[in-house]
Amino acid sequence: MGIKKWWTLICCISLYLQTACSSGSLTDYVDPHIGTAHCRWFHFTPGAVPFGMAKVAPSTNAHYGNRSGWEAVGYDTRDRSIEGFANFHEFQVGGIVLAPMVGELQTVPGDTAFNQKGYRSRFDKKDEYATAGYYSVWLKDYDVKAELTATRRVGYHRYSFPKSSASHIIFDIGNRQGESGPVKEAKVEYTADGRIEGYVITIPAYVR
């Protein structure tokens, strides 16, 4: 490419950025859903900051495992139910899933076809919002609004429950998530001062 063409390209990019900045933040142009139809476990992480440790995101099929390398992408934009919200999305690393629900307690995620419902909930695309650093969705089966965001090291979840209902927040620490290996050890406990503490240990499956 000649010097004149390079200069024209640079001017066009500069003009675009000036226009974008003058009309709002560059993050207004981010669409985290791009490429999320059968992608990878760590691709869809709207509730995160660049290079952050906590990358919070919804999961539609994360607990399926990854037997052949591509089954459990975590979030697939074609799915219409969410099984929970995972805090970690890295290559071969995933876990600590929170799932809000209302009514009779369920202890399994269930499947995307609802042959085994579990604690997952259906949602509509019109009730879902994702941008750089923030995610929200309305969980139809429970009338719960879920919101996610993060700092460099901490993931934040906010769940708005309906009034006068039996509400639960499930900690899924026993299922493998996405590309991570099986859970080797896990623990959650409620402390005397009102905190909930725990951990999950997994071994990356690809190491073998």
N, C-alpha and C positions, 0 to 999 in steps of 0.2 A: 504494500500500500504506500502510495506516495505521500510526501510531506503535506501537500494541500488536503488530501483526503483525511489524514490523521488529524490535522488541525480542525477540519470541519466536524469530525466526530467528537473531538474534545469540546468544541464550542457547543455542540448539540447537547452533550451530557451536562455541561456546566449550566446551560440554559434550563434544562429539565430540573436539575437540582435546585436552582434558584427559584423556579416556579413552585416546586414542591414545598420548599422551605417557607416561601411567602404565603402559601395557602394552608399551612398546618405542619404537623410533625411528619417526618419520613415514615414513622411507624404506622401512620394512617394508610400507607400503601402496602402493608404487610398482610398476606393471607396465609396463615399457617396450614390451611387445609390443602394447599397445592402439593400434589404428590403423595397423598395419604390413602390412595386406593391400592392396598396390598404393597405397602412400602417396607419400612424397617422399624424395629422397636423404638429407636431413639429419634425418629424423624419428627413426630408430632409432640412438641413440648411447649405449648403456648404460655403456660404459667412458669416462666423461667427468665433469667437474665443471661446474657452471653457469658459463657465459660463458668456459669454458676454450678454449685454442687447439687442443689435441689432442683430437679426439673419435673414439675408437677403437671400431670396430664390425665385425661380420662382414658379408661381402657374399655374396649368392647369385646376383646377376645384374648386377653393377655394370659389367662390361666391355661389355655389350650396346650401350652408347651411348644417346642420348636423341633420336633423329631427330625424333619428333613431339612430344616434350615430356614423355612419361610412361613410356617403355619401361623404362629402367634405374632402378629405385627403390633399388637397392643391396641392401637386405634385404627380402625378401617372406616373411612368416611362413608362407605356403603352400608354399614351396620346401623341399626336403629334402636339399639339398647346399650346401656352402659353398665358394666359390672362393678366399677369402682374407680378410684382415683389414686394412681401410683405416684410415689414421691421421687423415684429414681429411674432415669432412662439413660443408660450408657450402654456401650457395646458389651454384652454379656453380663450386665448388671441391672437388676431391677428388683423392686420389692417395696414393702411397707405400704400396703393399699388400704385406704379408708373408703368405706361405703355407707352412706346414710340410708336409712330405710324407716318406714312407718308400719305399724301393725305387728302381726305375728312374726317373731324372730326367725329368720332363715340363716342357715349356716353354710350354704354352698353358693357359688356364683351363679350356677345355672348356665344354659347355653344360649347362643344367639337366636336360635329358632324357637325358644321358649318351650321346648319339649320338657326341659327341667328348668323351671323359672329361677329358683334360688332368690338371691337378694338383688339381682340386676333390675334395672328399670328402663322402660321405653322412653324415648324422647323424640321430639320433632326438630328438624333442621332449623325451622323458623325460630325456635326457642333456644338456639345455641349461638354463642358469640365467642370468637377467638381472635385475638390480636397479639402483638408482641408484648408479652409480660402479663397477660390477663386472659382468663377463660371463664365463661359462665354457661350454665345449661339448666333447663327446667326438667326435673325428673317427673314424668307424668304419673307413674304408678304410685308415687308417694307425695305428690304435691310439694316437692322440696326444690328450692333453688340452691344450686351448688356454684361456688365461686372459688377460683384458684389464682394465686400469684406467688411471687417468691422474691427473696433477696439473694445475695450471692451464695449463702449457705443454708438458708431456712425456707421451707415451703409453707405457705399459708393456705388453709382451707376455711371457707365459711359456708355453713349450711343453714338455710332459713327453713325451719319446719313449720307445718300448720299447727294451729293452737289445739289444745285438748286432744292430742293423739299420743299413742305409745310410740315414742321415737327411739331410734337406736343409731349408733355409729359403730360399724363393724371394723375391726382391725384384721385384715386378711394377711396373715404372716406365714401361712402354711403352704400356699400354692406358689409354684415357680411362676415367674413373670417374664413373658416375652422370651428373650434370648438367654436369660439367666439359667443356671443349672438348678437341680432340685434343692429344696431347702434342707440344709444340714442340721441347723439348730435355730430355734426362735423362742422368744419370750416377750410377754407383755404383762405388766403389773401396775396396779394402782397404789400410789404411795400415800402415806398418812397426811401429807400436806396438800393433797389434791392433784398431784401431777400423775400423768400416765407415762411410764417409761418402758422401753423395750428395745429389741434388736432382732435382726434377721441375718443369718449366715448362709451364704450359698457358695458353691464352687462353680466357676465358669465351665460350661460343658465342652467348649471348643478346645480347652487345654489338652484333653485326651487325644 
